[in-house]
Amino acid sequence: MLNRSVALSTAAGLAMVGLFAATPAKAEPDYRVIQWDITRICQIYDFGFGGRPIPSNYRTLTPPLRTFGQALRAKQALYNHGRCLI
């Protein structure tokens, strides 16, 4: 019984490694400032990971930015203009 669960766990682990290895990595970060619809809170999100924020009730407020510093300055400018609560 123990050998069977070890084999199953090993197979599941190898499958996950294969899944992550098969996912193409993006070379450059893709920082953007997003705003959650309900709260109007803004957040910096890196779309370079290939995923999207969950839940999907957000708006993208900036074009892709190359550095976190640029995204931080863009978020501060949006806050100064009253577009973001935080």
C-alpha angles and dihedrals in degrees: 000000000000093000091051093053092046090051091048092049091048092050091049091049093050091048090054092049089051091050093052093043091052093052109095113238118226113228098211130050117244105205118183135169112240129188123212109230100223101042101028087224114148125219136182111239129184108221088182090090089072096240132101129229117271123251099038097220096111139104125221109233102181138043117247112299123201101215137038088234091059090049091049092052091047091051091050091050090051090050091049090053092050096250095119133042094209 
